[in-house]
């Protein structure tokens, strides 16, 4: 019973920290605010992009961000300003990877140390970026300017947690 309570308290702490990191980065990097939303279903993958960053070390897993193209376009404009349409996809990819890097960098300090971040990966089709050998620890949804954003924390199986 005490172990279950400790795991629940730990997950609540981790969720709060993911919320804090995401809100801080969204506000400081983009000047946009996030509002937490409780959703019965995960954010739909179709029409959304996905970016993920791997944390490796004493704890191994992924921080995954799923969000719509409308919001990524707004974010890229905040980062790069209006740009040549031929650069739009590159700017979106760079923006999402930078957001994942900033949020992941803050979050990695909360997992057992030593730990490090790998380079972020990104897909313009969320369904193309899957993590089948992981366990979902938490899924948090937010709204930003009418768009839904989802953050997932995924853990690799224990046998992979040795370094």
Secondary structure, DSSP 8 states (H G I E B T S, - for coil): -HHHHHHHHHHHHHHHHHHHHHHHHIIIIIS---EEE--SS---STTEEEEEEEEEESS-EEEEEEEEHHHHHHHHHHHH-S--GGGHHHHHHHHHHHHHHHHHHHHHTTSSSSEEE---EEESSGGGS--TTEEEEEEEEEEETTEEEEEEEEEE-GGG---
